[in-house]
Amino acid sequence: MKPIYLDHAASTPVHPEVAEVMMKIMTEQFGNASSVHAFGRSVKKIINGARDAISSNLGCSPDEWVFTGGGTESDNLALFGAAYSRKGGHIITTAIEHHAVLHACEELEKEGYSITYLPVDQTGRVALKDLEAALRDDTFLISVMLANNEVGTVQPIEEIGRLAREKGILFHVDAVQALGSIPISLSDLPVDYMSFTAHKINGPQGIGGLYVRRGAPLHPRLYGGLQERGRRAGTENLAGAAGFAKAVELAVKGQAARNEESLALRNRLLEGLDQGIGRDSYKINGNAEHGLAHITNISFPGVRSDVMLMNLDMEGIAASSGSACTSGSLEISHVLKAMNLADDRLSSAIRFSTGLGNTSEEMEHVARKIETILNRLRIKG
Ligand SMILES: Cc1ncc(COP(=O)(O)O)c(C=O)c1O
């Protein structure tokens, strides 16, 4: 069997239709969108076409969309962009955000802003009452992700956003993992900033976007030209923007089917595990009711995550033990730690994330290989 990729939450293969759009642009178009000549105008038309298409698929105005270099940049732009529009104050976020948010908050903390990191329950969900209790007179920004990248837990962002609106507090949402799984209609959501990236939805790496509600403050992070209405200087990523637009179109159109397929793949994996190793041999980390269908985080107590990952890799199966940025180290995931799980569950968690190209045969194969690996390790142990 060919290698099996179950790490779509880290990055996804580029969809052939996206690659086709990008290839056409890369081979046929060149020039700088800021140039006034015909080459420049043609490029500008493509970028604005991509902006129009994305905005229409996500339900915002084209002027509310800022192209960035990816999810990390979008998160940083939102947080620093809101914070630097004022002096000092209090920000509320959660303990399970991506490091793009957490490390940005740590930096802001060093600069004199105060930050509250909300706890989560054992399924990774934030409680509204904890948010309410954390509010202060000087709270100016709340940042909560729509869906978590390690365990897939979905947060109640509409309720949080309504509360933020009521109190006149800005609200940023990292929707990087949620796009393509959860319907998003920006103008209907009580949200001021929302971060996206193309490479999680079968688009290219190195391009993302930030929704900035009209009127929401945004201090720029980059200085230079007046691209993106002065909000993000730098020559635009032409092929990336067009590829991203195609990926968003496919992700939104295919959302329902994708969720169904993801669920079927997960069920196939779990059925295989139940038959092979038995339900008592593993624990699922996340929220069964509010969760992304394509992310399944499973602990195999007694087998360390790195040992399992190495064995899976030897069998040609690519999975992950947490976010890609920390999976090179043995460090226990901050997300699972915040969920307060038992130690043997923390140290043995594996994230399987499915997507384009995965089949039910692959999931059966993975379940069988996990059984083989566990048997092998138990005999050895
Ligand atoms: C929830 C979340 N936010 C932000 C990012 C960063 O996005 P990018 O890789 O495009 O910088 C990721 C990527 O893993 C993510 O999962």
The ligand as a Gaussian input file, in Angstrom:
#p B3LYP/6-31G(d) Opt

LIG

0 1
 C       -5.468000      27.014000      14.413000
 C       -4.277000      27.454000      13.649000
 N       -3.951000      28.750000      13.613000
 C       -2.895000      29.198000      12.913000
 C       -2.093000      28.345000      12.209000
 C       -0.921000      28.884000      11.441000
 O       -1.192000      28.923000      10.069000
 P       -0.009000      28.957000       8.994000
 O        0.627000      27.610000       8.989000
 O       -0.681000      29.287000       7.690000
 O        0.923000      30.040000       9.413000
 C       -2.381000      26.969000      12.214000
 C       -1.500000      26.000000      11.511000
 O       -1.228000      24.924000      12.013000
 C       -3.508000      26.520000      12.945000
 O       -3.835000      25.222000      12.986000

